[in-house]
Amino acid sequence: MENCELEYGAAARLKEGVLDPGLCSGCGACVGFCPYIKSYNERVAIIHNCQICEGICYRICPRGFTQYMSLRREVFGAADFDSVLGAHKEIYFARAAEEKIRSCGQYGGVVSALSVFALKEGFIESILMTGGNVKGTKPVLVSSASGVTECAGSKYTAAPTLRLFQDAVRKGYQKIGVVGRPCQVTASRKMQQASEINGQCISLVIGLFCMGSFSPEFYTFINMKDLGSYDRMDIPKDVHFRGSDQEIIIPFEEMRQFIRNACLSCYDPLSELADISVGSTEYDPDWNALILRTTKGSELVEQACASGYIEIKPYPPELLPILRKAVFRRKKRVLERPDFTYLNLSAQEREYFLSTGDDD
């Protein structure tokens, strides 16, 4: 790659456009490809003045300038786009059929069940996931069912999971899965376009619903409140810390200060570029909401159902307007922010949100 003056290089664009303004989402995509970019305690930093003009780091960053409409066409072809929920085929309530997986997973345990099935049936050979607990997270490269269950449960912080992608490639895996937040889903799709890093090896993308992740300062709060003994966390409305025989509830307003600044500029709470998207139903803690987006995602879910790994039922029609309204309001708020400049959206899409008081 061609060298150039630092102020024009990819690392400089990453630093000035993403890191310095606090827009880094901590996805880890840039960390795995450059020896001059490191992550520590869920923070990313450039440790050397790299002078590569067209470096991978800025190109695959989900907060670097992104041709979002082109990415949509790349993933979904000429499919019609739902500006609110994103391109999708079906929406369901779903849960793992096996009680053991449901008990260790978040809500219905669908992500764990589908990941296990995808590994078993050869959809993927390994999968990038987030391990750890409320005291700290870590990226994990998983290639077994036991590894999946060890990573079960939402973490609500920003583990740089994608930094292990190159490790997976070096191990010889040709079909690599990703479980990630919306920013990591976008980064995964941008990585797929970069053949020089073997991005085509990303074979399945499972996206999570995400309204924001906590910053590293959250762990200081955990220690100050002596919450390290709790092994699970959930945010139905307020923040619930749960242990084997105890629970403490902290008002969400007390935790709001720890939401990453980058998350306030996220236009995509439902992982719209994923093969499937999974999240809370907000109404039934025993089930997940499941959005099928691509043909590959639909085939995975269909086969997992037929094989008895997951159960699905129709998404209650009376809840769909509530979901749409919540996502619409989120996107509208983000479009009104002055720092929202990284996604290339059509004028029509912007106008739809900005000129309307509520979702129709």
C-alpha positions as CSV (number, residue, x, y, z in Angstrom):
1,M,0.0,0.0,0.0
2,E,1.1,3.5,-0.7
3,N,2.6,5.6,2.1
4,C,1.6,9.3,2.5
5,E,1.8,12.2,4.9
6,L,0.2,11.3,8.2
7,E,-2.5,14.0,8.0
8,Y,-3.9,12.3,5.0
9,G,-3.5,8.7,6.0
10,A,-6.1,6.2,7.0
11,A,-4.9,6.1,10.7
12,A,-5.2,9.9,10.8
13,R,-8.7,9.8,9.5
14,L,-9.6,7.1,12.0
15,K,-8.1,9.2,14.9
16,E,-9.5,12.5,13.8
17,G,-12.9,11.3,12.6
18,V,-13.7,8.5,15.0
19,L,-11.4,8.2,18.0
20,D,-10.9,11.8,19.0
21,P,-14.6,12.7,18.9
22,G,-15.5,9.7,21.0
23,L,-17.4,7.9,18.2
24,C,-15.5,4.6,18.5
25,S,-17.9,1.8,19.3
26,G,-15.3,-0.6,20.4
27,C,-16.1,-3.2,17.8
28,G,-12.5,-4.4,17.4
29,A,-12.5,-4.5,13.6
30,C,-9.5,-2.3,13.2
31,V,-7.5,-3.9,16.0
32,G,-7.0,-7.2,14.3
33,F,-5.3,-6.0,11.2
34,C,-2.9,-3.3,12.3
35,P,0.0,-3.7,14.8
36,Y,-0.3,0.0,15.5
37,I,-3.8,-0.1,16.8
38,K,-4.5,-1.8,20.2
39,S,-7.4,-2.3,22.6
40,Y,-7.3,-2.2,26.3
41,N,-10.2,-2.2,28.8
42,E,-12.6,-1.9,25.8
43,R,-10.8,1.3,24.6
44,V,-9.1,1.5,21.2
45,A,-6.0,3.6,20.6
46,I,-3.4,4.2,17.8
47,I,0.0,3.7,19.3
48,H,2.1,4.7,16.3
49,N,1.9,7.2,13.5
50,C,1.1,4.9,10.7
51,Q,1.4,6.6,7.3
52,I,-0.5,4.1,5.1
53,C,-2.8,6.1,2.8
54,E,-5.5,3.5,2.1
55,G,-5.3,1.4,5.2
56,I,-7.9,-1.2,6.2
57,C,-8.6,0.4,9.6
58,Y,-10.7,3.3,8.4
59,R,-12.3,1.4,5.5
60,I,-13.9,-1.2,7.8
61,C,-14.7,1.0,10.7
62,P,-18.5,1.2,11.3
63,R,-18.1,4.8,12.3
64,G,-15.9,5.7,9.4
65,F,-17.8,7.1,6.3
66,T,-20.0,4.3,5.2
67,Q,-21.9,3.8,1.9
68,Y,-24.9,2.4,3.8
69,M,-27.2,2.1,0.8
70,S,-24.5,0.2,-1.1
71,L,-24.0,-2.1,1.8
72,R,-27.7,-2.8,1.9
73,R,-27.7,-3.6,-1.8
74,E,-24.7,-5.9,-1.3
75,V,-26.5,-7.8,1.4
76,F,-30.0,-7.8,0.2
77,G,-29.9,-7.2,-3.5
78,A,-32.8,-5.2,-4.9
79,A,-35.1,-6.0,-2.0
80,D,-37.5,-3.4,-0.8
81,F,-36.3,-1.7,2.4
82,D,-38.4,-1.0,5.4
83,S,-36.8,2.3,6.5
84,V,-37.8,1.6,10.1
85,L,-37.1,-2.1,10.7
86,G,-34.7,-2.7,7.8
87,A,-35.0,-5.4,5.1
88,H,-36.7,-8.5,6.5
89,K,-38.6,-11.6,5.5
90,E,-40.4,-12.6,8.7
91,I,-40.5,-11.6,12.4
92,Y,-41.2,-14.1,15.1
93,F,-41.1,-14.8,18.8
94,A,-38.5,-17.6,19.3
95,R,-36.8,-19.6,22.0
96,A,-34.3,-22.5,22.4
97,A,-36.1,-25.8,22.6
98,E,-33.7,-27.1,25.1
99,E,-34.2,-25.9,28.7
100,K,-30.5,-26.1,29.4
101,I,-29.7,-23.6,26.7
102,R,-32.6,-21.3,27.7
103,S,-31.4,-21.3,31.3
104,C,-27.9,-20.1,30.5
105,G,-28.9,-17.8,27.6
106,Q,-30.5,-14.4,27.6
107,Y,-34.3,-14.6,27.5
108,G,-35.1,-17.4,25.1
109,G,-31.5,-18.4,24.4
110,V,-32.0,-18.2,20.6
111,V,-28.5,-16.9,19.8
112,S,-26.9,-19.8,21.7
113,A,-29.2,-22.4,20.2
114,L,-28.7,-21.1,16.6
115,S,-24.9,-20.8,17.1
116,V,-24.7,-24.4,18.3
117,F,-26.8,-25.6,15.4
118,A,-24.8,-23.6,12.9
119,L,-21.6,-25.2,14.1
120,K,-23.0,-28.7,14.2
121,E,-24.5,-28.5,10.7
122,G,-21.6,-26.9,9.0
123,F,-23.1,-23.4,8.3
124,I,-19.9,-22.2,10.1
125,E,-16.7,-23.7,11.4
126,S,-16.1,-21.2,14.2
127,I,-17.9,-18.1,15.5
128,L,-16.7,-14.9,17.2
129,M,-18.6,-14.3,20.4
130,T,-18.3,-12.3,23.7
131,G,-17.3,-14.1,26.9
132,G,-16.9,-12.9,30.4
133,N,-19.4,-11.5,32.9
134,V,-20.5,-8.3,34.6
135,K,-17.0,-7.8,35.9
136,G,-15.4,-7.8,32.5
137,T,-15.8,-9.1,28.9
138,K,-13.5,-10.7,26.5
139,P,-13.6,-11.6,22.8
140,V,-13.8,-15.4,22.3
141,L,-13.3,-17.5,19.2
142,V,-15.6,-20.5,19.6
143,S,-15.7,-23.8,17.6
144,S,-17.7,-26.1,20.0
145,A,-21.1,-26.2,21.6
146,S,-19.6,-26.0,25.0
147,G,-17.8,-22.8,24.0
148,V,-21.1,-21.3,22.9
149,T,-22.8,-22.0,26.2
150,E,-19.8,-20.5,28.1
151,C,-20.5,-17.3,26.3
152,A,-24.2,-17.3,26.8
153,G,-26.0,-14.1,28.1
154,S,-25.8,-10.5,27.1
155,K,-22.9,-8.4,28.5
156,Y,-24.1,-4.8,27.7
157,T,-20.6,-3.5,27.2
158,A,-18.4,-3.2,24.2
159,A,-16.1,-6.2,23.9
160,P,-13.9,-5.8,20.7
161,T,-15.0,-9.2,19.4
162,L,-13.9,-8.6,15.8
163,R,-10.3,-8.3,16.7
164,L,-10.1,-12.1,16.7
165,F,-11.2,-12.5,13.1
166,Q,-7.6,-12.7,11.8
167,D,-6.9,-15.4,14.5
168,A,-9.7,-17.4,13.0
169,V,-8.3,-17.0,9.5
170,R,-4.8,-18.0,10.7
171,K,-6.3,-21.1,12.2
172,G,-7.6,-22.1,8.8
173,Y,-11.3,-21.5,9.3
174,Q,-13.0,-20.7,6.0
175,K,-16.6,-20.2,7.3
176,I,-16.6,-17.8,10.2
177,G,-19.6,-16.6,12.1
178,V,-20.1,-13.4,14.0
179,V,-22.4,-12.6,16.9
180,G,-22.3,-8.9,17.4
181,R,-23.9,-5.5,18.2
182,P,-25.2,-3.4,15.2
183,C,-21.9,-1.7,14.9
184,Q,-20.1,-5.0,14.6
185,V,-22.6,-6.2,12.1
186,T,-21.9,-3.2,9.9
187,A,-18.1,-3.7,10.3
188,S,-18.5,-7.4,9.4
189,R,-20.3,-6.4,6.1
190,K,-17.5,-3.9,5.4
191,M,-14.9,-6.5,6.1
192,Q,-16.6,-8.9,3.7
193,Q,-15.8,-6.4,0.9
194,A,-12.1,-6.5,1.8
195,S,-10.6,-9.5,0.1
196,E,-7.1,-8.6,1.1
197,I,-8.0,-9.5,4.7
198,N,-10.0,-12.6,3.7
199,G,-13.2,-10.9,4.6
200,Q,-15.1,-13.3,2.4
201,C,-14.6,-15.9,5.2
202,I,-17.3,-14.2,7.2
203,S,-20.1,-16.7,6.5
204,L,-22.9,-15.9,9.0
205,V,-23.8,-12.7,10.8
206,I,-26.1,-12.9,13.8
207,G,-27.0,-9.4,15.0
208,L,-28.2,-8.3,18.4
209,F,-30.7,-5.6,19.2
210,C,-28.8,-2.8,21.0
211,M,-29.9,0.6,22.3
212,G,-26.4,1.3,23.7
213,S,-23.5,-0.3,25.5
214,F,-21.8,0.9,28.6
215,S,-18.4,2.6,28.7
216,P,-15.4,1.2,30.6
217,E,-16.2,3.5,33.5
218,F,-19.1,1.1,34.1
219,Y,-16.6,-1.3,35.7
220,T,-15.5,1.3,38.2
221,F,-19.2,1.6,39.1
222,I,-19.4,-2.2,39.5
223,N,-16.5,-2.2,41.9
224,M,-17.7,0.9,43.9
225,K,-21.2,-0.8,44.3
226,D,-19.6,-4.1,45.2
227,L,-21.6,-5.9,42.4
228,G,-18.8,-8.2,41.3
229,S,-20.4,-11.2,42.9
230,Y,-23.4,-11.0,40.6
231,D,-23.0,-13.2,37.5
232,R,-25.8,-11.8,35.3
233,M,-27.2,-8.5,34.2
234,D,-30.5,-7.6,32.5
235,I,-32.1,-4.3,31.5
236,P,-35.9,-4.8,31.0
237,K,-36.3,-1.2,32.2
238,D,-34.1,-0.7,35.1
239,V,-30.8,-2.5,35.5
240,H,-31.1,-5.9,37.3
241,F,-28.0,-7.6,38.7
242,R,-28.7,-11.3,39.5
243,G,-26.7,-14.0,41.3
244,S,-27.6,-17.5,42.3
245,D,-29.9,-16.4,45.1
246,Q,-29.9,-12.7,45.1
247,E,-30.9,-9.7,42.9
248,I,-30.3,-6.0,43.1
249,I,-32.1,-3.4,40.9
250,I,-30.5,0.0,40.1
251,P,-32.6,2.7,38.3
252,F,-31.6,3.1,34.7
253,E,-31.2,6.8,35.2
254,E,-28.3,6.1,37.5
255,M,-26.6,4.1,34.8
256,R,-27.4,6.4,31.8
257,Q,-24.2,8.3,32.4
258,F,-22.2,5.3,31.3
259,I,-23.7,4.8,27.9
260,R,-20.9,5.3,25.3
261,N,-21.1,8.5,23.3
262,A,-20.7,6.5,20.1
263,C,-23.9,4.7,20.8
264,L,-25.9,8.0,20.9
265,S,-25.1,8.3,17.2
266,C,-26.1,4.7,16.2
267,Y,-28.8,4.7,13.6
268,D,-29.3,0.9,13.7
269,P,-30.7,-0.5,16.9
270,L,-31.9,-3.8,15.3
271,S,-28.7,-4.9,13.4
272,E,-30.3,-4.3,10.0
273,L,-27.4,-5.8,7.9
274,A,-27.4,-9.1,9.8
275,D,-28.6,-12.5,8.4
276,I,-30.8,-12.7,11.4
277,S,-31.4,-10.2,14.3
278,V,-32.2,-11.3,17.8
279,G,-33.3,-9.3,20.9
280,S,-35.7,-8.9,23.8
281,T,-39.4,-9.0,23.1
282,E,-39.8,-6.4,25.9
283,Y,-43.0,-8.3,26.9
284,D,-42.1,-11.9,27.6
285,P,-38.8,-12.7,29.3
286,D,-39.0,-16.4,28.2
287,W,-38.9,-15.6,24.4
288,N,-36.7,-13.6,22.0
289,A,-37.7,-11.4,19.1
290,L,-36.3,-12.9,15.9
291,I,-36.0,-11.1,12.6
292,L,-35.2,-13.1,9.5
293,R,-33.4,-10.9,7.0
294,T,-31.5,-12.9,4.4
295,T,-32.1,-16.2,2.6
296,K,-29.2,-17.7,4.5
297,G,-30.7,-16.6,7.8
298,S,-34.1,-18.0,6.9
299,E,-32.6,-21.3,5.9
300,L,-30.7,-21.5,9.2
301,V,-33.8,-20.9,11.2
302,E,-36.0,-23.2,9.2
303,Q,-33.5,-26.1,9.6
304,A,-33.0,-25.3,13.3
305,C,-36.7,-25.5,13.8
306,A,-37.0,-28.7,11.9
307,S,-34.2,-30.3,13.9
308,G,-35.7,-29.3,17.3
309,Y,-33.2,-26.6,18.3
310,I,-35.5,-23.7,18.5
311,E,-39.3,-23.0,18.6
312,I,-41.0,-20.1,16.9
313,K,-44.4,-18.5,17.0
314,P,-45.9,-15.5,15.3
315,Y,-44.9,-12.1,16.4
316,P,-48.0,-10.6,18.1
317,P,-49.5,-8.1,15.6
318,E,-50.5,-5.7,18.3
319,L,-46.8,-5.4,19.4
320,L,-45.4,-4.6,16.0
321,P,-46.6,-0.9,16.0
322,I,-44.9,-0.5,19.4
323,L,-41.6,-1.9,18.1
324,R,-41.8,0.3,15.0
325,K,-42.5,3.4,17.0
326,A,-39.6,2.8,19.4
327,V,-37.2,2.3,16.4
328,F,-38.6,5.3,14.5
329,R,-38.0,7.6,17.5
330,R,-34.5,6.3,17.9
331,K,-33.6,6.9,14.3
332,K,-35.2,10.3,14.3
333,R,-33.2,11.4,17.3
334,V,-30.0,10.2,15.7
335,L,-30.6,12.0,12.4
336,E,-31.1,15.2,14.4
337,R,-27.6,15.0,15.9
338,P,-25.0,17.3,14.4
339,D,-22.3,14.5,14.7
340,F,-24.3,12.1,12.5
341,T,-22.3,12.2,9.3
342,Y,-20.8,8.8,8.9
343,L,-23.7,7.0,7.0
344,N,-24.6,7.8,3.5
345,L,-28.4,7.7,3.5
346,S,-30.8,8.8,0.7
347,A,-32.5,12.2,1.0
348,Q,-35.8,10.4,0.9
349,E,-34.9,8.3,4.0
350,R,-33.8,11.3,5.9
351,E,-36.8,13.2,5.0
352,Y,-39.1,10.4,6.1
353,F,-37.8,10.5,9.6
354,L,-37.2,14.3,10.0
355,S,-40.5,15.5,8.5
356,T,-42.7,13.1,10.4
357,G,-43.8,13.4,14.1
358,D,-44.3,9.7,14.5
359,D,-44.1,6.5,12.5
360,D,-47.2,5.8,10.3
